[in-house]
């Protein structure tokens, strides 16, 4: 991995993306998106809800990560366990029930877990040309995991010259923010010739410990600071002190860099070939919420860090546009990705540091076809193959003697395979009515080897599991008269068990240990949604979507046994044994609504509102609120934009989740929530008032500034383990050419 980093650093040239489109959603008739068929289509003809984010958001709002970019939609709720994080929640689902796609390549791996994940921060928001959110199951086009939605990230494109003269483009940005004394530098440059083109992008960000707001629950104030203290051959006497800076959340800082290189060759009008290289790496960063766990009146951990999170992707795309009997357009997308992550922990005043490291090699290949059969009938079909090779290790280190030992790994050595074929048809029945239907068959296979896991299992060490699944969708889009749009859609999604489900050994909360279960089967989600949108002249647009999802055969954590016992010793503590099982069902329904208004040529208002309610089955048969169904949330903005100057006041908000409405799984996490009068965990509601401005100083030179959380509120989004920034002043300068 280090070799790749230095090679890429040598070939990278500083640059940055040019101004792009803003948020587009609802019934913008000419909007083009990458829809469930994996091809670009007119969004107005899709029977599903799609939201598009253009690159302008990164310039206007200065999102620090790709997770923060998604948050700008007002329709994706972001959870953070630490500052270096961001786990999206969509329509009551999260983590391994959502799918990430980067330039058509599946980013989900075989170790995506049900707990919160932060893999999305590996993506560089400055290098993302546009993003699309497909709400609801997208399994026909994207396969396993696409239950709550699909997040499609399209990175910067290479451009070719239309003349004999080379086309040169690029820009650079510098940004700083006060809440974490952030420094970010980003640049990109591209050159296009008649047949050849390339673009190179580089970003570096450094974040110090994050400061939270001044006014809010005292429960969010950090009680203690821990300074690891030991000497080789001496003793461990970690220093615990009272925290005297209530706004500072320590440790939470980290740094990260991203590199992207693309090379394109178009020999003629029919063929297009492109190679892309992506690399991202973070520093070590602390799991902040774990540092707030207490034991016997003292912090439990002296150290709890994630090791560097790295992601590398090599991608080759071959496209042909030429009418044949089988297709009008052909696209082959082959990729190789490497992922590395680790967990490093040491109990307070204990000498043993434990490190679990995971490496995943992900191979994928898709072939997609598009064919117009009749004037109003189009067929999209294709096939996909995925292979993940998982390697997991566990190492113990005595910090006093430097002696190492082998400890239990998080996963067994494993290979996860998935293969699928799909077909989707789009029929323009009349000028105002179009229908879409699709079908997919998918088969998965897992080979696991527990012989190197570092612990005994009550089954054969070599496990093999496989199963097939069928998913489908059917929907219609009707425009009864000008300015009206009505949608109805049914879709079935699935999630095939992965290595994390079947082979994981870890402690989710104090006193519990999750053990492997090789007998899992796929879970299925059936979703129905209805959408209505109305455009009033050229100044007002309103839309509302209602949906209902039933999750069956759900993979959930339940009490279990290991080697015939209900408890086992883990990291020196006797823990209750649990395992993931196909043991539940869940029902989620909700409403998404929005308004966009343009009062005059330069004045606008928009808002997005989201309400969702979920119930999931417990081990006892009782019902509990769904863990990933966020409380009512949204955003609203009022702004002025004349092209030269842009000013906007906006707000973001979340309703309270009371102790009675808290999911069963969340009620014991008192270290991350506020406590009510009865000492029960709950998530207080919050609202922030924010102001941003942009000024075009001269030609391609822009100055952007924002003042976030003006009231300096101390708040923590639902399920998050770290508070959001307090009053935060951000300023950036961008020059593009």
N, C-alpha and C positions, 0 to 999 in steps of 0.2 A: 504493500500500500504506500509506503514512504517513497519508493521508486517512482510510482505513478505521480505522486504529488510534485516531486522536483522536476520531472520531465515536463509536466503540464505547466508549471510555473515558468519554465524557460520559453515555452512556445506561446504564452498568453500575452496579449497586448491590451493595454488599458482602454476601456470604452464604456458606453451606456446607452440604453434604449431611448428612442425618440418618442415624443408625445404621441399618445394613442387615444382610443375611444374610451368613453366613460361608461358607467353602468347602464346596461340596456336590458329591459325586461318587459313583461306584459305582452302587448300586441303591436310591437314595432314591426310593421309589415315586411320590411326588407331585411330584417336581421338574419344573418347566417351563422349557424352554430354547428358544432360537431355533435350530432344527435345519437340516439341509441344504436343506430345502424353503423356507427363509426365513420360515416362520411359526412361532409358538410351539407346541411340542408337548411331550408327556410324555416325559422323557428315558428312562424305563424301557422305552419302546416302540421306541427307536432301535437299529439294528443296529451303530452305530458308537460308538467311545469318545468321550465328551464330559465335559469338566471345567468346572465353573462356579465363578467367583470372585465373591463378593458384596462390597459396598462396605466391609464391616467390616474387611477386610484393611488398607485405608488408615488406619483408626483404630488398629488393634491393632499393626501392624508399621511404620507410617510409611514406606512406599516413596516414594523421592524422585521417581521417574518412572514412566511406564506400563510401561517395560521391567522395572523392579524389581518392579512389581505382578505381572507375568506370572511372574517368578522365584519368587514365593511359592507357586505351584502345586506346585513340586517336580518338574514334568514338562516345563518349558520351560527350556532352557539359554540363558543370556544372555552374549553376547560384547560386549566394549567395546574399541574402539581408542583412545578418549579418555573423559574423565569425562562430557562431554556426548554420550553415546551409549548404545547398547543394541540389539544385533542378535539377535533370537530365533533359536534353532535347535530344530527339532521333527522328531523321527524321522529325523535324518540330512539334513534339508533346511533351507535358510535363505534369507534375502534375497528375491530375486524368484521363489522357488519356494514361498513362503508368501503367504497373502492376508490383508490387514487390512480389516476392515469396521467402519465407524463409523455407528451408527444405520441400518444397511442400505445404506450408501453405500460403494462400493469406494474405498479410499484409495490402492491401488497406482497408480502412474503409468507412463508409457511410458519413464521413465528410471530405474526401479528396476533395480539392477545385481546381478551375481552376487557382487561383493564386499560386505563388510559394510556395512549401512545403519543409520541412526539415526533414521529418520522417525517411529518409534513414540513418541519423546520429545515430539513435538508435541502429543500427547494429555495431558490433565490428569488424573492419577490421582484427584484430589479430585472431579472432575466426572463420573467414571465410576460409574454406578449398579451395573452388574454387567458381568462379562466372561465369555465362553465360549470354550473352545478345542475345536474339532472336529478330531480327529486323523485323518490320512490324507487322500486326495484328496476335495475337496468341489466338484469342477468342475461337477456337474450344476446345483447351485444358484448357484454363485458364479463360474463361468467360468474364464478363464485364470489361471494362477499358483497355484491352490489344489491343490498337489501334496502337500506335507508336512503341511499343515493350514490351518485358517482360524481367525483370531483375531477374535472378534466383540466389539466394545465398544459397550455400551448406556449412553448418557449419562443424566444426571438427567432424570427425567420431570416434566412439569407435572402438577399435581393440581387437580381441580375440587372445588368445595364441594357437599356433598349437602344443604345447607340454604340458606336465604336469607342467612345470615351468611357473609361472606368467610372463607376458610380461609387463614391466614397461617402460614408455616413457614420455617425456615431455621436456620443456625448459622454459627459462625466458629471458625477454628483458627489458632493460632500454634505454630510448631515451630522448634527449633534442634538442631544436631548438631555434635559436636566435631571429627570427622575432617576436615571442610572448613569449619568455622565457618559452617555453613549458617544462613540465615534464610529461613523460608517463612511467608507469610501467605495465608490462604484464607478466603473467605466466600461464602455464597450466600443468596438470599432468594427466596421464591416466594409468590404470592398466587393463590388460586383462587376464582372465582365460579361460578355455576351453569353458565354457558356459556363463560366466558372464563377463561384462566389464563396466568400467565407465571412464568418462573424465570430469574434472573440469577446468574451465577457469575463470580468473579474469583480468580486465584491469581498470586502473585509469589514467585519463589525466587531467592536469591542464594547461589552456591557459590564459595568461595575454593579455592586449590590443595589437592588431596587428599593427605592423609598416609597412607602405607602402614604396614604392621606392622613391628615391630622384629625379629622372629625369622623368618628365612627366607633364601632364596637371595640371595647378594650380587649375582648377575647382574641382579637387578631394581633395584639401586641406580643412580640417575641419576649419570652421570659428570661432566657439564658443565652449566653454565648459560650461556645466550647472551643477551646484552643488545644488541639492535640499536642501532647507533651510526653516525649519518651526519648531515651538515649539507648543506643545499641549496647547491650551488656548491662544496662542499668535497670530502671523500673519505669512502669507506666503510671504517670500521674497527670492525666488530662485535666486542664484548668477550666473550671466552670465559674463564670462570673455573671452577675446580674446585668441584663441589657439596659444600658442607660440611654440608648437612642431608639425610642419607640417607633420611629418611622422607618428605620433601616431594617431590612430583611436580609440577614446574613447567615450563612453564605448563599448567594444567589447569582453572582456575576459569572460571565463566561465570554468566550470569543469564538468566532466562526469565519471561515472563508469559503467561497464558492467560485468555481471556474467552469466555463462552458466554451467549447470550441466546435464550430460547425463548418463543414466543407460540402459544397454543392456542385454538381456537374449535370448540365442539361444539354446533351449532344444534339438534340433536335426537338421539334415541337411535341413529339410523342413520349419521350422518356425523360425522367428526372431521377437522379440518384443523389442521396445525401448521407453523409456520415456525421455523427454527433458524439461528442465526448463531454460528460458531466462529472464533476468531482466536488464533494462537499465534506468538510471536516470541522467538528467543533472541538473545543478544549474539553477537559474534564468539567463537569458542572454538577452542583449539589442537588440532590433530591430534597428540596426544601421542606416538604411536608413531613418527611421521615425525621428530619432534625427536630421537629416539634413533638415527637413522641416521648413520653415520660415513663420512667420506671423507678419506683421507690423515691419519688420526689426529685429525681434528677433526670437530665436528658438520657435517653436510652443509648444513643449513638454518639461516638466521638467522630466518626466518619461515615458518611453515606453519600457516595458520588456515583454518577454515571461516568464511565470512561468515555473517551472520544467517540462520538457517533459519526461514522463515515459512510458515505454512499458514493459509488462510482458506477457510471453507465456508459457502455459503448453501444452505439445504435447504428444500424444501416437500414435505410428506407429506399425501396425501389418502386417507382410509380410508372405506369404506362397508361396513356389515354388514347385509345384507338378502338374503333368499333370492330368487334369480332362477333362470331356466333355466340360465344360464351359470356362475353362481357364488353362493356364500353370503357370501363376503367378498372385497373388492377393496381393493388397496393400490397407490397410485401414489407413487413416490419419485423426485423430480427434484432434482438438485444441481448447483451450480457451485463448483468448487474452484480456488484459486490456490496454487501452490507456488513458492518461490524458495530457491535455495541457491547457494553460490559457494565457490570454492577459491582461496586466496591464498598464494603461495609466493615466497620469495626465497632464493637460495643464499648461503652465508656469504661476507661481504666482496664481494659482487657488487651492482651498483647496480640491476639490473633485477628489478622485482617483477611477477609474472604473476598475473592474475586471470581466472578463468573463471567465468562466471555463467550459471545455468540458470533459466529461467522456464517453468512448465507451467500452462496453462489446461485444466482437466479438466471436461468436461460429461458428465453421465450421467442416464439415465432408466430406471427399471424399472417394470414393471407386473406384479403378482402376483395370482393368483386362487386361491381355495380353494373346493372343492365336495365336499360329501358326496353320493356317488352312491347308495350303499346304506347300510344301517345300520352296516356294518362296513368300508366302503370309502370312502376319501377320496382326492381328486385335487388335486394342487397343480401349477399350471402358470403360465407367464409368459414375458416377453420383456425383453431388456435392450439398451440402446444406449449406447456410450461413445465419446467423442471427446477426444483429448488434442492440444493445440497446443503444440509444443515450440519455444522460442526459446533459442538458446545464443550467447553472445558471449565473445570473448577480448580482453583488453586488457593491454598492457605499459606499465609506468611506470618511468622512470628516476628513482630517488629523489633523485638529485643535481641534475638539471636540471628535473625535473617534466615532461619531455617524455613524451607518450603515443604508443603505436603499436598497431596491430592485430596480434594473434597468433592462432594456431589456436584455434578454439573446441572445446569438448569434443564437441559434437554438431552435426550439420547442422540446418538449419531443417526441421522435419518435422511431419506430422500422422499420428496413429495412431488408427485406427477399429476398433471391435469391436462386433459385433451377434450376439445369440444368442437362441434359444428353447429352453425346457425343459419337461418334464413329469415329475412324480413321483407315484407311487401308493403308498398305504399301506393294507394289507389286514389286518384283525384276523380271521385265519382261525378261531381258536378262542379260548377264554378265556386260553389259555397260549401261543399262537403267533401272531405277527404277522410279515408280510413287507413289504418295501419295495423298490421298483425305480424307476429314473429314467433319463432319456435327455436329452441336450442336443446341439444342433448350434450351432456357433459359427463365425463368419467374421471374419477380420481383414484390414486393409488398411493399408499404410504408404506415404505419399508423402514422399520426402526430397529436399531441395535442398542439394547440397554446394557450390553456387556461392559461398555466403557463409561457408564453413567456414574459409577462410584457408589452404588447402593444396590441392595438386593431387591428384586421384584417378585411378586407372587404369581408370575406367569412366565412363559417362555421368553427368554431374553431377546429373541429375534421375532419381531411381530410384523405381520403384513395385513393391511386393511384396504379394501377398495369398495366402491359403490358407484352407481350411475344416478343421474338425476335429469329431470325434464323441466324446463322453464318456458314460459310463454308470455305474450302480451297481446292485447287487442284493444284498439281505441279509435275514437272518431273525433274529428275537429269540424265544427259547424259554424259558419259565419252567416246567420240568417239575414242580416242587413248590414249596411255600411257602419263600421264602428263597433259591431258586436262580435264577440267570440265566445263559443261554448265548447268545452272539452269534457270527455268522459273516457276513462281508461282503466283497464284491468291489467295487472301484471303479477306474475309469480316469480319470486327470486329464491335463491338458495344459498347456503353456505356450507361448503364441504369441510369436514373437520380437518384441521391442520396439525402440525407437529406440536404447536403450543397447546392445543386442546388435548391431544392424546398422550403427550409425553412429558409434561411439565412437573417439576418439583419446586415449589416455592411457598413462602409465607405471605399470604395476602394481608392479614391483620394479625395483631398479637394474639397468640394462643391457638392459631389455626395453621395447618399445613396442607397444601394441595398436592396430591400425588397423581401419578399417571393413570390413565384409563384408555386402553387400546380398543375398546368396544363401541366407540361412538359412531353415529350415523349422521347424514346431513340434516340440517334444519331448513325449514321452508317458510317463506313469507308470502301471503296473498294480500294484495293491495288494490283498493278501488279508490279512485279520486275523481272529483267533479270540479271543473273550473269555469269561471265566468269572468269576462272582461268587457269593459265598455269604454269607448273613447268618445268624449264630448267635444266635438269640433277639433281644434288643434291645441287647446289649452289644458284639457283635463283628461286624465286616464285613471280608471279604477279597476282593480282585479281582486278576486277572491277565489281561493281553492280550498276545498274540504277533502279530507282523506281518511281512510280507515285501513289499518294493517293488522292482520292476524298472523302471529308467529307461532308455528307448530313444531313439535319435536325439538324445542329450544334447548341449546346446550347451556346448562347452568351449573353452578357449584352447589353440591349437596354433601351432607355428611356421608362418610364412607368408612371403609376399613383398609388396613394395609398389613399384609402378612397375618391376617386374622385378628388384628387389634384395632380398636377405635382410636387409640392414641399412639404417638411415636415421639422419640426424642429428636429435636432438630435445633441445631445451634445452641445446645445446652439447655433447651427448654422443652417441657412436655407439651405437645400440641395435639389438638383434636384433628383427626384426619378427615379431609374432604377430597372430593374428586369431581371433575366436570362430567356431567351425565346428560343424556337426552331425557329430561325429566319434567319439562314444564311447557307452558304455552303463555303467550302474552298478547294483549290487545292494545293497540295504540290508535287514537284518533286525534285529529287536530284541524286547525284552520290557519291558513296563511292569507294575509290581505295586504293591499298596498294602494297608495294614491300617489300620482305624479301630476303636478300642476305647473303651468307656465303662465304666470299672471301677466307678464309683459315680455318683450323680446329678451330682456336680460334678467328677469326675476323668476325664481322657481321655488317650489316646495315639493318634498317627497317624504314618504314614510313607509316603513315596513313593520307589520305586526304579526306575531306568531304565538299561537296558543296550542298546546299539545297536552294530552292526558293519556297516561298509560297505566295498565295494571298487569302484573306478572304473577305467576303462580309460585308459591313458596313450598318448601319441603313438606309442611304440615297440610298443604292443600288450601290454605288461606291465600288471600290476594294482598299484594303490596304494590305501591306506586312504582313504576318502572324507573330504574336507576338513571337512564340516559334520556328521559323525557324532561327537558329543562322547563323551569317555570316560565310563565308568560314573559316574552322579551321582544325587543325591537329597537328601532332607531327612527329619528325624524330629522329633517334638515330644511333650512330656509336660507336661500343664497342669492347672490348677484354675480353675474359673469358676463362681461362684455368683450371677452377675448384678450384684453390687455390686463384687466384687474379682475380677480375672482375673490369673493369674500363669502364665507358661509358660517352660520351658527348651526350647530347640530347637537343632538342629544342621543344617548344610548341608555337603555334601562332594562331592569329585570324585576319582576314581582317577587314578593316573599314566598319562600317555601317553608311553611310552618313545621313544627316538630311532628304534628299528626300526619302531615303529607309527605314526610321524608321517607324515601325508600328504606326498607328494612336493612339493606346492606350498608347504608350510609349512617345509620343512627349511632353506631359505635365509634365513628371517626370524629370524636370530640376535639381532636387536636387541630382540625381544619375548619370547623364550623363555630359560629357564635352559639352561646347557650342562653335559653330562655329563662324565665323566672323559676321554672322547675328543674333547671339544670340539664335540659334536653337540647340536643343539637338541632339547629335550624339554620336556614340561609336567609338573612335579611334582604329585603328588597333594596334597590338602589337606583339612582338616576344621576347622570353626569351632564354638565353643560360644557360645551366645547366650542372653540372658535378657530377657524383657519383662514389663511389668506394666501394668495399667489399673485405675483406681479411680474409681468414680462418687461424686464429692464431694457433689453435691446436685442432685437432679432431672436436668436436662439437661447438667450440668457434669461433664466427664470429664478426668482427668489421666492421660496415657500416658507411659511411660518405657521405654527399652530400652538394654541394654548389649550391643553386638555385638562379635564377635571378642574375647572376654574374654582369651584367651591372647596377643593381639597378634601373631597370625601374619602374616608377610609372604607373601602368596600372589597368584597371578594366574590367573583362570579360563582354561581352554584357549582358545587362539587370540586372547586379549585382548592389547591393546597397552599397557594400564595396569593397575597392581596394584589390588586391591580395598582398601577402607578398612582401616586397622589398628583398634586398640581404639577404639570409637566409642560415645559416649553421646548418646542422642537423647531429647529430652523435648518433649512437646506438650500443649497444653490446648485442649479443644473444648467449646463451649457451643452447644447446639441447643434450639430451641423449636418 
